[in-house]
Amino acid sequence: MNLIATEFRECPTTLPEDLCRLVAEFGRLWAESPQRPRISYDVLDCWDTLLDIWAKEPDLPLYIRKSSSIRGSEIEHKSGRKIVFCDNSPAHWSYVLASRGESPSLADIKFSVNSDSIPVVMIQKVADKPHATYHRSLSSEFNVNKHGWKLAHIHQVGLKTRTRLSEIPIDTIIQKFKFLLSPSNMFVVPLKWAGIAEAQEVVDAIAATDKKVS
């Protein structure tokens, strides 16, 4: 058999309109579905207020999702603020608490941070433990995947930059911290549909239906 080398086909920049409409329609139907879990606006408001206060509290660390860093490790920003690297675990934790109608106080948060009760990693690697300040893994109680859901965010929470985190403006860090932990910025889809949660049409439909952080 003669193998002829050919260039791998590029994905077209414009996709079929009929398929795009189907994805958008899926997003609209799921956004409006009574089977989609929703959190009361009162609880969402409480969480957004809490995160505003938390962000201004100098003694509390800010959680930032960054895949290339050791989850649970802590650095000091040039502003003097402590930053903790994590995966999506704190988002699972805040979403499940909010879905139960729970909105912690600042005192609750301080206790949880000091007692290492806020999950920072799905499963912490043995090699990472000596380099981490925080070690709490995500339990099945707070893991939405274990309950059949995929957790997604409206506004992007990751920092896609080569700039050292300690040099990034603190306002940017705070915004990403709020986006990560705010239940207002989250939604779920059935785990079997996990991939479609990343489609912009679906994100836009959820954002148009729910109250979200700005």
Buried (B, 14 or more C-beta within 10 A) or exposed (E): EEEEEEEEEEEEEEEEEEEBEEBBEBBBEBBEEEEBEBBEEEBBEBBBEBBEEBBEEEEBBBBBBBEEBBBBBBBEBEEEBBBBBBBBBBBBBBBBBBBEEEBBEEEBBBEBBEEBEBBBBBEBEEEBEEEBBBBBBBEEEBBBBEBEBBBBBBBEBBBEEEEEBBEBEBEEBBBBBBBBBBBBBBBBBBBEEBEBBEBEBBBBBBBEBBEBBE
